[in-house]
Amino acid sequence: MTEEPPTPPVNPVADEAPVVKAARAFHARDQVALALGIELLEVRPGFARLAMPVDEEKLNFYGVGHGGMTYLLADAASGYACNAGGTVMVAHSATITYLAPAPPGGRLTATARETHRTGRTAIYDVTVTDEADKTIAVFRGTALSARRPG
């Protein structure tokens, strides 16, 4: 039997907040995040902070963190931030700029912030840093609120 990794506390001061409960429920069903060891550190409407180890399985042929893994972490942070407000949001588009390689054996942290919202559209800026707080990448994602049938 495989043991599931423990989910760290999210916003320890406000653990009973509905947004935190919803984020924990999302995280418990997020098979990719669980498989990659992504931790949900903090979440509130328009904001999320996630972390992920840069272990051997996430290295590219140069021996540094694969850019796709960095992108995935940033995208996940954006997703948690945009859905923490209670509105169902889906990704529309995103870009990432890599500024430095992700060091092997370390840990990356992605911090997502809502920077703009108009109607159904919102923009999220994500900064990905290493353990030394060096910026590894910057990501900008656009999300749309999902239309409900009928």
NUPANU-371734 format. One record per atom (N, C-alpha, C, CB): residue number from 1; residue in three letters; atom name; x negated, y negated, z. Coordinates in steps of 0.001 Angstrom, whole numbers. Each point is the difference from the previous one (the first is absolute). Last residue first. Glycine has a CB too. Example, Ala and Ser with C-alpha at 12.3 -4.5 7.8 and 13.67 -1.06 7.14 Angstrom:
# NUPANU-371734
PT    k    r   a        x        y        z
PT    2  Ser   N   -12850     2250     7080
PT    2  Ser  CA     -820    -1190       60
PT    2  Ser   C      770    -1090      730
PT    2  Ser  CB    -1184      628    -2145
PT    1  Ala   N      894     5092     2075
PT    1  Ala  CA      890    -1190        0
PT    1  Ala   C     -900    -1200        0
PT    1  Ala  CB     1892     1173     1246
//
This chain:
# NUPANU-371734
PT    k    r   a        x        y        z
PT  150  Gly   N    26858   -26535   -19737
PT  150  Gly  CA     1363     -490      187
PT  150  Gly   C       -8    -1396      433
PT  150  Gly  CB      759     2217      551
PT  149  Pro   N    -5221      333      517
PT  149  Pro  CA     1017      342    -1021
PT  149  Pro   C     1354     -583      363
PT  149  Pro  CB    -1235     2113     -523
PT  148  Arg   N    -3253    -4577     2068
PT  148  Arg  CA      828     1134      434
PT  148  Arg   C     1039      288    -1070
PT  148  Arg  CB     -349     -580     2443
PT  147  Arg   N    -4780    -1677    -2677
PT  147  Arg  CA     1438     -216     -207
PT  147  Arg   C      740     1246      444
PT  147  Arg  CB     -416    -1582    -1939
PT  146  Ala   N    -4413     -268     3859
PT  146  Ala  CA      676     1006     -827
PT  146  Ala   C     1477     -354     -127
PT  146  Ala  CB    -1645     1778      732
PT  145  Ser   N    -2560    -5228      -99
PT  145  Ser  CA     1008      698      799
PT  145  Ser   C      772      903     -948
PT  145  Ser  CB      190    -1912     1698
PT  144  Leu   N    -5307      738    -2699
PT  144  Leu  CA     1376     -420     -272
PT  144  Leu   C      933      708      961
PT  144  Leu  CB     -533     -411    -2431
PT  143  Ala   N    -5106    -1101     2101
PT  143  Ala  CA     1048      970      292
PT  143  Ala   C     1356     -613     -302
PT  143  Ala  CB    -1427     1080     1771
PT  142  Thr   N    -4304    -1679    -2706
PT  142  Thr  CA     1332     -590     -114
PT  142  Thr   C     1016     1103      220
PT  142  Thr  CB     -807    -1796    -1610
PT  141  Gly   N    -4726      996     3062
PT  141  Gly  CA     1106      810     -497
PT  141  Gly   C     1285     -790      -41
PT  141  Gly  CB    -1104     2024      897
PT  140  Arg   N    -4669    -2329     -448
PT  140  Arg  CA     1239     -775      -16
PT  140  Arg   C     1067      868     -637
PT  140  Arg  CB    -1235    -2227     -135
PT  139  Phe   N    -4044     2617     2599
PT  139  Phe  CA     1094      609     -757
PT  139  Phe   C     1169     -957       47
PT  139  Phe  CB     -774     2366      523
PT  138  Val   N    -4952    -1839      580
PT  138  Val  CA     1216     -788      174
PT  138  Val   C     1025      501    -1017
PT  138  Val  CB    -1306    -2045      840
PT  137  Ala   N    -3482     4196     1755
PT  137  Ala  CA      884     -237    -1140
PT  137  Ala   C     1124     -938      396
PT  137  Ala  CB     -552     2263     -929
PT  136  Ile   N    -3230    -1399     3766
PT  136  Ile  CA     -299     1000    -1028
PT  136  Ile   C      815     -270    -1257
PT  136  Ile  CB     -532     1692     1780
PT  135  Thr   N    -1299    -4621     2774
PT  135  Thr  CA     1085      203     -959
PT  135  Thr   C     -482      902    -1125
PT  135  Thr  CB      988    -2254      561
PT  134  Lys   N    -2724     2326     4633
PT  134  Lys  CA     -381     -489    -1326
PT  134  Lys   C     1148      294     -963
PT  134  Lys  CB    -2487      369      467
PT  133  Asp   N     2007      869     4324
PT  133  Asp  CA      910    -1074     -386
PT  133  Asp   C     -419     -676    -1308
PT  133  Asp  CB      496     -357     2416
PT  132  Ala   N    -2333     4398     -339
PT  132  Ala  CA     -733    -1217      331
PT  132  Ala   C      808    -1252     -338
PT  132  Ala  CB    -2143     1226     -399
PT  131  Glu   N     3797     3123     -654
PT  131  Glu  CA     -139      -81     1462
PT  131  Glu   C     -760    -1241      462
PT  131  Glu  CB       57     2475       54
PT  130  Asp   N     2383    -2997    -4730
PT  130  Asp  CA     -669     1155      591
PT  130  Asp   C     -139     -211     1505
PT  130  Asp  CB    -1252      442    -2158
PT  129  Thr   N     5287    -2429    -1260
PT  129  Thr  CA    -1300     -236      624
PT  129  Thr   C     -599     1302      509
PT  129  Thr  CB      726    -2307      638
PT  128  Val   N     3374     -122    -4018
PT  128  Val  CA     -542     1273      480
PT  128  Val   C    -1411     -279      511
PT  128  Val  CB     1410     1386    -1648
PT  127  Thr   N     3387    -4339      641
PT  127  Thr  CA    -1455      -18      110
PT  127  Thr   C     -437     1336      580
PT  127  Thr  CB      -62    -2533      307
PT  126  Val   N     4680      429    -2995
PT  126  Val  CA     -607      994      887
PT  126  Val   C    -1516     -173      -46
PT  126  Val  CB     1929     1631     -364
PT  125  Asp   N     3150    -4175     -964
PT  125  Asp  CA    -1446      -35     -136
PT  125  Asp   C     -589      924     1059
PT  125  Asp  CB       34    -2384     -918
PT  124  Tyr   N     5009     1793    -1668
PT  124  Tyr  CA     -760      431     1166
PT  124  Tyr   C    -1481      -30     -330
PT  124  Tyr  CB     1913     1444      785
PT  123  Ile   N     3350    -3389    -2578
PT  123  Ile  CA    -1416      239     -291
PT  123  Ile   C     -722      295     1304
PT  123  Ile  CB       77    -1518    -2030
PT  122  Ala   N     5353     1807      -99
PT  122  Ala  CA     -918     -410     1061
PT  122  Ala   C    -1420      370     -407
PT  122  Ala  CB     1798      292     1767
PT  121  Thr   N     3816     -721    -3753
PT  121  Thr  CA    -1431      187     -212
PT  121  Thr   C     -815     -491     1195
PT  121  Thr  CB      374     -235    -2459
PT  120  Arg   N     4541     -136     1613
PT  120  Arg  CA     -350     1421      116
PT  120  Arg   C    -1499      257      -39
PT  120  Arg  CB     2160      521    -1062
PT  119  Gly   N     -858    -5380     2293
PT  119  Gly  CA     1019      935     -486
PT  119  Gly   C     -400     1450      260
PT  119  Gly  CB      643    -1663    -1757
PT  118  Thr   N    -4560     -896     2756
PT  118  Thr  CA     1059     -730     -678
PT  118  Thr   C     1003     1016     -520
PT  118  Thr  CB    -1566    -1905     -638
PT  117  Arg   N    -3349     1345     3771
PT  117  Arg  CA     1248      745     -205
PT  117  Arg   C     1019     -931     -626
PT  117  Arg  CB     -477     1524     1969
PT  116  His   N    -5227     -912     -348
PT  116  His  CA     1023     -704     -774
PT  116  His   C     1229      885     -112
PT  116  His  CB    -1757    -1277    -1299
PT  115  Thr   N    -2116     2609     3763
PT  115  Thr  CA     -417    -1382     -248
PT  115  Thr   C     1043     -800     -767
PT  115  Thr  CB    -2345      785        5
PT  114  Glu   N     1447     3842     3422
PT  114  Glu  CA      900     -587     -995
PT  114  Glu   C     -398    -1458     -169
PT  114  Glu  CB     1912     1594      597
PT  113  Arg   N    -5403     2255      965
PT  113  Arg  CA      834    -1131      425
PT  113  Arg   C      897     -440    -1148
PT  113  Arg  CB    -1774     -744     1633
PT  112  Ala   N    -1891     5038      271
PT  112  Ala  CA      925     -538    -1004
PT  112  Ala   C      852    -1104      607
PT  112  Ala  CB       50     2221    -1177
PT  111  Thr   N    -4894      787     1949
PT  111  Thr  CA      931     -912      661
PT  111  Thr   C      825     -689    -1079
PT  111  Thr  CB    -1580     -359     1974
PT  110  Ala   N    -1871     4936    -1178
PT  110  Ala  CA      732     -835     -958
PT  110  Ala   C     1024     -829      774
PT  110  Ala  CB     -324     1704    -1882
PT  109  Thr   N    -4559     1212     2837
PT  109  Thr  CA     1249     -533      549
PT  109  Thr   C      608     -913    -1053
PT  109  Thr  CB     -847      143     2409
PT  108  Leu   N    -3029     4236    -2048
PT  108  Leu  CA      522    -1206     -628
PT  108  Leu   C     1282     -416      705
PT  108  Leu  CB    -1031      639    -2216
PT  107  Arg   N    -3635     2386     3545
PT  107  Arg  CA     1459     -117       58
PT  107  Arg   C      383    -1327     -626
PT  107  Arg  CB      151     1433     2098
PT  106  Gly   N    -4668     2187    -2519
PT  106  Gly  CA      588    -1099      761
PT  106  Gly   C     1513       57        0
PT  106  Gly  CB    -1972    -1384     -557
PT  105  Gly   N    -1116     4316    -1892
PT  105  Gly  CA       -1      300     1423
PT  105  Gly   C      609    -1083      862
PT  105  Gly  CB    -1988     1334     -414
PT  104  Pro   N      164    -2907    -4278
PT  104  Pro  CA      388     1361      374
PT  104  Pro   C      -83      188     1508
PT  104  Pro  CB     -806      842    -2219
PT  103  Pro   N     1831    -5651     -203
PT  103  Pro  CA    -1065      843      527
PT  103  Pro   C      493     1396      389
PT  103  Pro  CB    -1127    -2064      807
PT  102  Ala   N     2880    -1306    -4736
PT  102  Ala  CA      458      467     1306
PT  102  Ala   C    -1039      972      551
PT  102  Ala  CB     2450     -293     -648
PT  101  Pro   N    -3546    -3854    -2851
PT  101  Pro  CA      331     1415      126
PT  101  Pro   C      460      331     1419
PT  101  Pro  CB    -1667      534    -1799
PT  100  Ala   N     2601    -5402     -354
PT  100  Ala  CA    -1135      749      543
PT  100  Ala   C      388     1470       78
PT  100  Ala  CB     -811    -2014     1331
PT   99  Leu   N     3733    -1157    -3319
PT   99  Leu  CA    -1083     -932      300
PT   99  Leu   C    -1254      693      521
PT   99  Leu  CB     1722    -1707      487
PT   98  Tyr   N     3132     2490    -3616
PT   98  Tyr  CA     -960      661      881
PT   98  Tyr   C    -1196     -928      180
PT   98  Tyr  CB      752     2318     -757
PT   97  Thr   N     4636    -3077     -519
PT   97  Thr  CA    -1359     -403     -335
PT   97  Thr   C     -918      625     1036
PT   97  Thr  CB      762    -2191    -1076
PT   96  Ile   N     4596     3011     -980
PT   96  Ile  CA     -997       97     1062
PT   96  Ile   C    -1329     -480     -549
PT   96  Ile  CB     1216     1936     1096
PT   95  Thr   N     4629    -2022    -2064
PT   95  Thr  CA    -1375      -92     -481
PT   95  Thr   C     -922      122     1200
PT   95  Thr  CB      669    -1461    -1975
PT   94  Ala   N     4932     2559      404
PT   94  Ala  CA    -1071     -250      958
PT   94  Ala   C    -1332     -125     -719
PT   94  Ala  CB     1268     1243     1768
PT   93  Ser   N     4755     -749    -2099
PT   93  Ser  CA    -1312     -100     -632
PT   93  Ser   C    -1043     -263     1076
PT   93  Ser  CB     1021     -860    -2158
PT   92  His   N     3428     2359     3237
PT   92  His  CA      233     -451    -1368
PT   92  His   C    -1315      -68     -761
PT   92  His  CB     2013    -1304      749
PT   91  Ala   N      225     4015     3919
PT   91  Ala  CA    -1110     -675     -674
PT   91  Ala   C      390     -352    -1429
PT   91  Ala  CB    -1654     1235     1437
PT   90  Val   N     5380     -969     2474
PT   90  Val  CA     -804      901     -831
PT   90  Val   C    -1082     -814     -702
PT   90  Val  CB     1972     1572     -339
PT   89  Met   N     1798    -1787     4897
PT   89  Met  CA     -839     -671     -998
PT   89  Met   C     -790     1066     -762
PT   89  Met  CB     -177    -2110     1437
PT   88  Val   N     4567     1317     2239
PT   88  Val  CA     -709     1003     -796
PT   88  Val   C     -718     -723    -1128
PT   88  Val  CB     1697     1816      566
PT   87  Thr   N     -620    -4016     4267
PT   87  Thr  CA      476       41    -1379
PT   87  Thr   C     -800     1051     -748
PT   87  Thr  CB      676    -2447       60
PT   86  Gly   N    -1685     1377     4488
PT   86  Gly  CA     1308      639      -70
PT   86  Gly   C      607       37    -1380
PT   86  Gly  CB      321     -722     2285
PT   85  Gly   N    -4811     -843     -680
PT   85  Gly  CA     1061     -959      260
PT   85  Gly   C     1402      572      -96
PT   85  Gly  CB    -1524    -1697     -843
PT   84  Ala   N    -2715     3996     -126
PT   84  Ala  CA      190     -180     1436
PT   84  Ala   C     1127     -972      339
PT   84  Ala  CB    -2405      490      281
PT   83  Asn   N      487      808    -4720
PT   83  Asn  CA     1183      729      452
PT   83  Asn   C      294     -190     1484
PT   83  Asn  CB     -462     1652    -1774
PT   82  Cys   N    -3348    -3666     -428
PT   82  Cys  CA     1197     -464     -714
PT   82  Cys   C     1267      730      444
PT   82  Cys  CB    -1456     -552    -1941
PT   81  Ala   N    -2828     1701     3844
PT   81  Ala  CA      325    -1406      290
PT   81  Ala   C     1305     -409     -672
PT   81  Ala  CB    -2445     -516      209
PT   80  Tyr   N      679     4818    -1114
PT   80  Tyr  CA      521      -80     1364
PT   80  Tyr   C      413    -1430      330
PT   80  Tyr  CB    -1461     1929      682
PT   79  Gly   N     -552    -1255    -4869
PT   79  Gly  CA     1292      682       85
PT   79  Gly   C      611      -50     1390
PT   79  Gly  CB     -762     1481    -1812
PT   78  Ser   N    -3630    -3139     1065
PT   78  Ser  CA      986     -871     -629
PT   78  Ser   C     1403      600      130
PT   78  Ser  CB    -1756     -829    -1615
PT   77  Ala   N    -1791     3470     3007
PT   77  Ala  CA      198    -1108      937
PT   77  Ala   C     1044     -971     -534
PT   77  Ala  CB    -2372      236      792
PT   76  Ala   N     1077     3278    -3621
PT   76  Ala  CA      800      495     1118
PT   76  Ala   C      268    -1121     1007
PT   76  Ala  CB     -978     2302     -318
PT   75  Asp   N    -1891    -3234    -3258
PT   75  Asp  CA     1372      145     -480
PT   75  Asp   C      922      481     1124
PT   75  Asp  CB     -871      496    -2312
PT   74  Ala   N    -3748     -698     3182
PT   74  Ala  CA      551    -1351     -144
PT   74  Ala   C     1466       50     -435
PT   74  Ala  CB    -2292     -861     -581
PT   73  Leu   N      -40     4951      791
PT   73  Leu  CA      164     -555     1342
PT   73  Leu   C      632    -1389      -62
PT   73  Leu  CB    -1987     1325      785
PT   72  Leu   N      875      727    -4870
PT   72  Leu  CA     1117      694      639
PT   72  Leu   C      265     -562     1399
PT   72  Leu  CB     -551     2073    -1319
PT   71  Tyr   N    -3216    -3631    -1070
PT   71  Tyr  CA     1248     -505     -583
PT   71  Tyr   C     1201      618      714
PT   71  Tyr  CB    -1142     -311    -2235
PT   70  Thr   N    -3047     1983     3359
PT   70  Thr  CA      134    -1366      519
PT   70  Thr   C     1308     -613     -487
PT   70  Thr  CB    -2513     -265       52
PT   69  Met   N     1384     4392    -1796
PT   69  Met  CA      381      163     1409
PT   69  Met   C      188    -1375      655
PT   69  Met  CB    -1265     2201      115
PT   68  Gly   N     -336    -2010    -4534
PT   68  Gly  CA     1400      419       39
PT   68  Gly   C      502      174     1423
PT   68  Gly  CB     -322     1120    -2190
PT   67  Gly   N    -4271    -2052     1317
PT   67  Gly  CA      862    -1168     -151
PT   67  Gly   C     1472      338       49
PT   67  Gly  CB    -1776    -1030    -1334
PT   66  His   N    -2036     3918     3873
PT   66  His  CA      608      -87    -1322
PT   66  His   C      947    -1194      -44
PT   66  His  CB     -194     2505     -308
PT   65  Gly   N    -4187    -2083     3595
PT   65  Gly  CA     1449      166      -57
PT   65  Gly   C      547     -226    -1400
PT   65  Gly  CB      123     -720     2369
PT   64  Val   N    -5106     2294    -2315
PT   64  Val  CA      709    -1039      761
PT   64  Val   C     1504      236     -154
PT   64  Val  CB    -1902    -1684     -337
PT   63  Gly   N    -1630     4191    -1987
PT   63  Gly  CA     -100      244     1433
PT   63  Gly   C      582    -1091      865
PT   63  Gly  CB    -1988     1283     -500
PT   62  Tyr   N     1886     -565    -4442
PT   62  Tyr  CA    -1113     -804      514
PT   62  Tyr   C     -193      195     1506
PT   62  Tyr  CB      430    -1675    -1812
PT   61  Phe   N     3182     3720     -651
PT   61  Phe  CA    -1265      618     -389
PT   61  Phe   C    -1227     -821      379
PT   61  Phe  CB     1222     1059    -1853
PT   60  Asn   N     3139    -1664     4902
PT   60  Asn  CA     -145      160    -1450
PT   60  Asn   C    -1372      597     -315
PT   60  Asn  CB     1557    -1962     -416
PT   59  Leu   N     1666     2561     5055
PT   59  Leu  CA    -1160     -617     -633
PT   59  Leu   C       -9      238    -1507
PT   59  Leu  CB    -1275      299     2127
PT   58  Lys   N     4293     1377     1522
PT   58  Lys  CA      419    -1259     -623
PT   58  Lys   C    -1145     -720     -710
PT   58  Lys  CB     1743     -195     1755
PT   57  Glu   N    -2067     4316      860
PT   57  Glu  CA      988      277    -1048
PT   57  Glu   C      428    -1253     -754
PT   57  Glu  CB      789     1914     1356
PT   56  Glu   N    -3774    -2101     2488
PT   56  Glu  CA     -634      585    -1183
PT   56  Glu   C      969      222    -1158
PT   56  Glu  CB    -1611     1085     1524
PT   55  Asp   N     3068    -4871     1917
PT   55  Asp  CA     -682     1270      187
PT   55  Asp   C     -439      586    -1342
PT   55  Asp  CB     1346      398     2081
PT   54  Val   N      561    -4878      153
PT   54  Val  CA     -650      223    -1300
PT   54  Val   C     -834     1272      176
PT   54  Val  CB      -71    -2532     -636
PT   53  Pro   N     4749      833     3391
PT   53  Pro  CA    -1415      359       10
PT   53  Pro   C     -516      176    -1433
PT   53  Pro  CB      292     1118     2251
PT   52  Met   N     3748    -4492     -672
PT   52  Met  CA     -261     1302     -605
PT   52  Met   C    -1494      303       78
PT   52  Met  CB     1986     -266    -1553
PT   51  Ala   N     2496    -3375     3294
PT   51  Ala  CA    -1419      359      -56
PT   51  Ala   C     -137     1410     -560
PT   51  Ala  CB     -524    -1511     1968
PT   50  Leu   N     4236    -3137    -1633
PT   50  Leu  CA     -238     1438      -66
PT   50  Leu   C    -1498      247      -50
PT   50  Leu  CB     2205      385    -1181
PT   49  Arg   N     1831    -4454     2117
PT   49  Arg  CA    -1428      299       58
PT   49  Arg   C     -137     1519       85
PT   49  Arg  CB     -564    -2237     1142
PT   48  Ala   N     4515    -1897    -2583
PT   48  Ala  CA     -378     1359      399
PT   48  Ala   C    -1515      116        2
PT   48  Ala  CB     2144      943     -951
PT   47  Phe   N     2495    -4649      161
PT   47  Phe  CA    -1370      235      441
PT   47  Phe   C     -213     1470      322
PT   47  Phe  CB     -116    -2333      898
PT   46  Gly   N     4400      211    -2088
PT   46  Gly  CA     -954     -761     -790
PT   46  Gly   C    -1459      219      354
PT   46  Gly  CB     1763    -1639     -226
PT   45  Pro   N     1573     3159     3881
PT   45  Pro  CA      477     -495    -1292
PT   45  Pro   C    -1052     -869     -698
PT   45  Pro  CB     2344       72      888
PT   44  Arg   N    -4522     3353     2198
PT   44  Arg  CA     1122     -895      313
PT   44  Arg   C      470     -542    -1343
PT   44  Arg  CB     -887     -636     2357
PT   43  Val   N    -3150     4285      -86
PT   43  Val  CA      989     -334    -1008
PT   43  Val   C     1044     -937      587
PT   43  Val  CB     -382     2205    -1141
PT   42  Glu   N    -4733      761     1943
PT   42  Glu  CA      875    -1107      400
PT   42  Glu   C      971     -274    -1131
PT   42  Glu  CB    -1794    -1009     1483
PT   41  Leu   N    -1138     4884    -1521
PT   41  Leu  CA     -490     -705     1183
PT   41  Leu   C      957    -1059      514
PT   41  Leu  CB    -2271      424     -816
PT   40  Leu   N     2029     4368    -2131
PT   40  Leu  CA      841    -1192       52
PT   40  Leu   C     -338     -722     1301
PT   40  Leu  CB     1881     1083    -1387
PT   39  Glu   N    -4978     2477    -1689
PT   39  Glu  CA      625     -339     1275
PT   39  Glu   C      802    -1287     -140
PT   39  Glu  CB    -1863     1145     1250
PT   38  Ile   N     -185     3080    -4594
PT   38  Ile  CA      328    -1416      138
PT   38  Ile   C      770     -221     1300
PT   38  Ile  CB       55     -277    -2518
PT   37  Gly   N    -1975     4449      329
PT   37  Gly  CA     -399     -512     1310
PT   37  Gly   C      264    -1474      186
PT   37  Gly  CB    -1704     1735       36
PT   36  Leu   N     2806     1374    -3799
PT   36  Leu  CA    -1241     -780     -119
PT   36  Leu   C     -468     -593     1327
PT   36  Leu  CB      661     -522    -2329
PT   35  Ala   N     3421     3088     1927
PT   35  Ala  CA    -1066      851     -554
PT   35  Ala   C    -1340     -729      -51
PT   35  Ala  CB     1720     1206    -1353
PT   34  Leu   N     2183    -3600     2708
PT   34  Leu  CA     -378     1008      999
PT   34  Leu   C    -1161      855     -496
PT   34  Leu  CB     2363       39      837
PT   33  Ala   N     -523    -3184    -3820
PT   33  Ala  CA     -669     -681     1120
PT   33  Ala   C     -471     1011     1040
PT   33  Ala  CB     1418    -2042     -386
PT   32  Val   N     1155     3713    -3158
PT   32  Val  CA    -1307     -459     -482
PT   32  Val   C     -766     -654     1143
PT   32  Val  CB      926     -339    -2328
PT   31  Gln   N     3544     1698     3140
PT   31  Gln  CA     -916     1134     -111
PT   31  Gln   C    -1389     -404     -476
PT   31  Gln  CB     1960     1429     -464
PT   30  Asp   N     2152    -3798     3023
PT   30  Asp  CA     -954     -417    -1032
PT   30  Asp   C    -1101     1047     -119
PT   30  Asp  CB      496    -2448      447
PT   29  Arg   N     3134     2321     2854
PT   29  Arg  CA      396      620    -1278
PT   29  Arg   C     -983     -299    -1128
PT   29  Arg  CB     2370     -179      727
PT   28  Ala   N    -2925    -1634     3685
PT   28  Ala  CA      146     1442      231
PT   28  Ala   C      372      745    -1281
PT   28  Ala  CB      686     -488     2353
PT   27  His   N     -882    -4275    -2358
PT   27  His  CA    -1337      591       70
PT   27  His   C       74     1520      191
PT   27  His  CB     -877    -2157      954
PT   26  Phe   N     4902     -370     -886
PT   26  Phe  CA     -601       -2    -1344
PT   26  Phe   C    -1325      746       22
PT   26  Phe  CB     1117    -2196     -535
PT   25  Ala   N      855     1528     4684
PT   25  Ala  CA      753      994     -766
PT   25  Ala   C     -521       83    -1431
PT   25  Ala  CB     2021     -423     1431
PT   24  Arg   N    -3804    -2900     1346
PT   24  Arg  CA     -445     1329      447
PT   24  Arg   C      705     1099     -790
PT   24  Arg  CB     -442     -917     2302
PT   23  Ala   N     1872    -3454    -3046
PT   23  Ala  CA    -1333      202     -571
PT   23  Ala   C     -556     1354      415
PT   23  Ala  CB     -401    -2479       24
PT   22  Ala   N     4501     1134     1854
PT   22  Ala  CA      162      289    -1427
PT   22  Ala   C    -1354      276     -647
PT   22  Ala  CB     2057    -1447      -68
PT   21  Lys   N    -2059       71     4554
PT   21  Lys  CA      594     1337     -113
PT   21  Lys   C      152      398    -1468
PT   21  Lys  CB     1220     -352     2179
PT   20  Val   N    -2628    -3984    -1305
PT   20  Val  CA    -1064      944      337
PT   20  Val   C      521     1425     -112
PT   20  Val  CB    -1066    -1692     1535
PT   19  Val   N     4100    -1827    -2118
PT   19  Val  CA     -932       14    -1132
PT   19  Val   C    -1116     1008      248
PT   19  Val  CB      523    -2416     -487
PT   18  Pro   N     2695     1579     3951
PT   18  Pro  CA      507      816    -1108
PT   18  Pro   C     -965       81    -1184
PT   18  Pro  CB     2286     -634      712
PT   17  Ala   N    -4077      -54     4337
PT   17  Ala  CA      605     -818    -1044
PT   17  Ala   C      467      883    -1155
PT   17  Ala  CB    -1464    -1949      652
PT   16  Glu   N     -992     3267     3416
PT   16  Glu  CA     1404      338     -166
PT   16  Glu   C      684     -811    -1079
PT   16  Glu  CB       35      623     2368
PT   15  Asp   N    -4744    -1189    -1041
PT   15  Asp  CA      236     1345     -506
PT   15  Asp   C     1468      334     -252
PT   15  Asp  CB    -2030      648     1206
PT   14  Ala   N     -999    -4773      -73
PT   14  Ala  CA     1380       -2     -496
PT   14  Ala   C      394     1374     -544
PT   14  Ala  CB     -221    -2441     -549
PT   13  Val   N    -4117     1620     2440
PT   13  Val  CA      833     -852      838
PT   13  Val   C     1466       85     -404
PT   13  Val  CB    -1945    -1527      329
PT   12  Pro   N    -1497     3899    -2823
PT   12  Pro  CA      271      562     1320
PT   12  Pro   C      917     -842      875
PT   12  Pro  CB    -2193     1051     -165
PT   11  Asn   N     1252     -507    -5037
PT   11  Asn  CA      432    -1150      805
PT   11  Asn   C      324      453     1424
PT   11  Asn  CB      913    -1145    -2068
PT   10  Val   N    -1765     5266      -16
PT   10  Val  CA      189    -1120     -918
PT   10  Val   C      573    -1146      817
PT   10  Val  CB      370     1526    -2028
PT    9  Pro   N    -3400     3316     3061
PT    9  Pro  CA     1046     -954      338
PT    9  Pro   C       28    -1151    -1001
PT    9  Pro  CB     -232      616     2420
PT    8  Pro   N    -1552     4022    -4308
PT    8  Pro  CA     -382     -952     1053
PT    8  Pro   C     1144     -942      321
PT    8  Pro  CB    -2380      137     -741
PT    7  Thr   N     2591     5027     -976
PT    7  Thr  CA      277    -1342     -501
PT    7  Thr   C     -337     -981     1112
PT    7  Thr  CB     1833      829    -1574
PT    6  Pro   N    -4036     4237      650
PT    6  Pro  CA      889     -846      809
PT    6  Pro   C      179    -1359     -651
PT    6  Pro  CB     -732     1193     2077
PT    5  Pro   N     -107     3330    -4965
PT    5  Pro  CA     -743    -1024      734
PT    5  Pro   C      957     -867      803
PT    5  Pro  CB    -1787       -3    -1766
PT    4  Glu   N     2849     5186      719
PT    4  Glu  CA      147    -1322     -610
PT    4  Glu   C     -788    -1013      804
PT    4  Glu  CB     2278      598     -891
PT    3  Glu   N    -3198     4829      258
PT    3  Glu  CA      393    -1021      954
PT    3  Glu   C       73    -1347     -694
PT    3  Glu  CB    -1050     1297     1877
PT    2  Thr   N     1779     3963    -3679
PT    2  Thr  CA     -786    -1221     -115
PT    2  Thr   C      529    -1029      974
PT    2  Thr  CB     -499      482    -2414
PT    1  Met   N      506     5125     2441
PT    1  Met  CA      849    -1182        0
PT    1  Met   C     -888    -1238        0
PT    1  Met  CB     1850     1236     1224
//
